Amino acid sequence: MQELKFSSLALRPELLQSVASLGYSAMTAIQAESLPPVLAGKDVIAQGKTGSGKTVAFALGLLARLNVKRFAVQSLVLCPTRELADQVAKEIRKLARSIHNIKVLTLCGGMPFGPQVGSLAHGAHIVVGTPGRISDHLRKGNLQLSEVHSLVLDEADRMLDMGFAETLDEIVAEIPVSRQTLLFSATYPDTIAKVASRVMRDPVMVTVKSTHDTSSIEQHFYSINDANRDQAVMQLLRDHRPDSAVIFCNTKRETAALAELLRNKGFSAAALHGDLEQRDRDRTLVMFANKSLTVLVATDVAARGLDIDALDAVINYQPARDSEVHVHRIGRTGRAGNSGLAVTLVGEKEAFKVARIGQYAGQEYHCEPLPGAGGDSSSYLPPMITLQIDGGKKQKVRPGDILGALTGADGIAGTDVGKIQIFDQSAFVAVRRKASDEALRKLSAGKLKGRSFRARRVTK
């Protein structure tokens, strides 16, 4: 593909000067695809991995439309974490340095509120912030968005993961409908599509595949002795060490027994079947989605509606009774441009099912021997820990409150905070294992909504 230069764009001279001074010459793929429609004033959905150059893409779009003489908030950029907001604001300031008197203001949770109120009183052209803190300033009347013509949702998938969907809707309602909306996301799950349908008008879709993209599924059918089925499962987990794996069983009894066995052998595992109470099902799915539970052992019925984009592996404890079900099972891995592993364990009397699955899929499948065990025979722990807070929607606890409490003075880094999910009477937040002690201390010692709530680890 021929390199496209920034100089080929209809940018004003000051912006081209800034771009050149920063050493940017040729555009990255996402910049080349998204900048023309962005500069044309169209709504754009751009899907690309971190490091693809998306910040420069939307920053140039904002600055191209900006009227410096109109001293009002004209552009709003929403980011999931304080660290990303700071990074984006710095990039915008660098690109704007050839244009005099542009004011870029950062408004994030975990920072003192008073100074932000003072900065807002002096005005700004561009505001970059986290949804929770932006919402706080809107509610208190400190921030006016009636003249915003450009809205950017940066890392939108992560904002939704952290539970900000309702807050985003509240903020968007304060912005004129005639705005331009730019949505940047690493993945494009159904939740993003729903948000886009609500807040965008005829968006142009730009998808830049990652260089390592092979959205293929590596599939194996391993011949095993029925008596060694459980051992085969554990060997596969130890050898491949997936962060997220679903093991499908054909019955509830097998599901419960296998999950218990894996826990007893030191794996992070839980069962998902029809006999679970809703509260236990919700908690299990929260932990699996936020990477604090490694293995979900499930029946097909219980796994309906399970939408995990970054599922590393699917293991079929035995072949599915129906060939269509098999295809549906393995299709849960290898999504969002990632590669995935799908393994089916085949007993002595089950080989005919493999032939039937191949016939249904239009492929010829062969059973192969289970490979010898790898070098590491230990179980392993998931990268995240889930903390539960005994306060939720009924207590008006919001994701921004939790994020602010965790990342405030002497707190943990925003990059150590994972998904935040809020239910009626409780909330769950995932944090990196290394930061879990400090995170629990911050939540236990601090306050949310001016109140103290009990916080504890949720373990499986």
Secondary structure, DSSP 8 states (H G I E B T S, - for coil): ----BGGGS---HHHHHHHHHTT--B--HHHHHHHHHHHTT--EEEE--TTSSHHHHHHHHHHHH--TTS-S--EEEE-SSHHHHHHHHHHHHHHTTTSTT--EEEE-TTS-HHHHHHHHHT--SEEEE-HHHHHHHHHTT----TT--EEEEETHHHHHHTT-HHHHHHHHTTS-TTSEEEEEES---HHHHHHHHHH-SS-EEEE---TT----EEEEEEE--GGGHHHHHHHHHHHH--SSEEEE-SSHHHHHHHHHHHHHTT--EEEE-TTS-HHHHHHHHHHHHTTS--EEEE-TTTTTT---TT--EEEESS--SSHHHHHHHHTTSS-TT--EEEEEEE-TT-HHHHHHHHHHHTS---EEE-----S-------SEEEEEES--GGGT--HHHHHHHHHSTT---GGGEEEEEE-SS-EEEEEEGGGHHHHHHHHHHS-BTTB---EEEE--
